[in-house]
């Protein structure tokens, strides 16, 4: 689609139709990836809302479906081609690491459990928690790539990153609550 010069714009609906049964993994990856880099406050909430929706569909074993307000969003084909051009080398490197193996971990019912775990991670990502978007986004991206390439080894790695990210975020929340308690105790003393 990026090379098709007859089209002026590319819509989310076009991407969903082209990816067919792999659309849900790709869409989850697309909405999780920007959260891997530091973003302005509130951006994780905007990108997290579609993730909640998509990961819930994965958990329920549904095909990718997005509201018309999202599917009718378009980008100029030239901009889309530029993004694809920049992502292509990174995706090629990732594809060298990904291959179909342990595929029992990427098919239902395990795939539905991955959806549940991704939904919980998306809930964390959606909330305005300091450092609460990057670790879960990395885990979600790993799961999405695992589903796309049917790579069970990446499912295992994604699960490990999930546990680490929940532990890190729990530690941050604990420290915030403990410091707030300490401040109130000293102020109201």
N, C-alpha and C positions, 0 to 999 in steps of 0.2 A: 504494500500500500504506500510505503514511503517513496518508492520509485515511480509510482503511477502518476505521470504528469497530466493525465486527463482529469484527475480530480483536484479540486481546489482546496477542500477541507476534509479532515478525517474526524468522524464522530466516535464517541464511546460505543454506540450501537454497532458501528462498522467493525470495531475491534472485537466486540463480543461475538458477532456473527462469524468472523474469520477464525477465531480461536475455538469455536464450537464447544466440545466437551472439556477442553483445557482452559476455558475462559475463567472459571472461578479461581483457579490457582494463579493465573496471570493477573487478574484484577486485584486479588489480595496482595500480590507482590507489588503492583503499581501503587496501591494506596499505602502500603507499609514502608516502601523504600524511602520516600522523602523524610520520614520520621527518624531515619538512621542518622541523618545529619542534624546539627543544631538548627532549630527553627525559631522564629519569633513566638512569644507566648500566644497561645490560642490556636496556632496552626495545627497542633496535634489533635485538637478537638475537631477541627474542620475535616482533617484527613481521617480521623478516627471514626467518625460517624458512618461513612461507607464501609469501613472495616468491620464494624459491629454487624452491619447488615449482611455483608458477604460471608463472614465467619459463621454467623448463625445459619445461613443457607448451607454451608459446608457441613456443619454439625448435624443438620437435619437431612442431609443427603439430597438437597435440591440442586437444580441447575442454576447457573448464574443468571440472576435477574436484578435489574436496577430500575428505579423509577424513571419515567420519561424525562424528568427534570435533569437527571444525570446523563442518560443515554443520548440526549439531544445536544449535549455539550460538544463543541467541535474545536479543533485546532487547525490552523493553516497547515496544508500538506508540507510546505517548505520547512516550517518549524518542527513538525513531526519528523520529517526526514533528518533534520539537524540533531534532534534528540536521539533518534535511532542510530545515527552515525556516531554519536558520542558513547552511547551505551553498547554498541556492537562489540568493541574490543573487550569490555568488561564481561559481557554475556558469553563471549567466546571462551574467556578464561574460566568462567564458572562452569560452562558446559564441559570443559575438559575434566573437571572434578566430579561432575554429575553423570550418572549413567544408571540404567535400570538394574537394580540389585535389591535383594530382600523386599521384593515388591509386595509381599503380604502385608508389610507395614504401611503401604500407600493405597490400599484398597479397603472398601467397607468391610467390617465395622470399624477398623482402626482409623480409617480416614475420617469417620464421624467423630471419633475421640480427638483426633487432631483438630477438627473444627471446634469442638468444645474448648480445648486448650487455647486455641487461637482466639476464640471469643472472649475467654477470661483475660488473655493478654491484651486484646483490643480494649476491654473495659478499663484496664490499668492505663493503657496508652491514652484513652479518651479523657481520663481525669487529669486535672491540672496539678500533677504531682511533680515536684522538682526532680529532674533526672528520670522521670517516669515514662518517657517516650522512647528513648534510644534502645535500651536493652530489650524491652518487649518487641520493638519493631524489628530488631535483628533476628530474634527467634521466629517471629511471624514470617519474615522473608525466607528464612531457612526452611520452614515448613512449606511455604508456597513453592519454592524451588523443588523441594522433595516431591510434592504432589505433581508438579509439572513434568518432572523427569522420571517419576516412579522410582525414586532412590530412597530406600529404607534406611540406609546409613545416614543420610541427611535428616531423616525423621529422628533418629537417635540423637544426633548432634543438636537438632533443634530442641529436643526435650531437655537435654543437658543445659543449653543456653536459657531455656525457659525457667528451669529451677534456679539457676544462678541469677537471672534477672529479677525473679520474684523475691529472692533472698536479698538482693541489693536494694530493691525498692522498699521492702519491709524494713530494712535497716535505716534507710533515709527517713521513712515515716516515723519510725521509733525515735530517731534522733530529733526530729522536728517536734514531736509530741513531748518528749522529755525536756527539750529546751524551752518550749512554751510553758510547760508546768513549772520549770525552774524560774523563768522570768515572772510569772504570775505570783509564785510563792515569795520571791524577793520584793516585788512591788507591793503586794498586799500584806506581806509578811507577818 
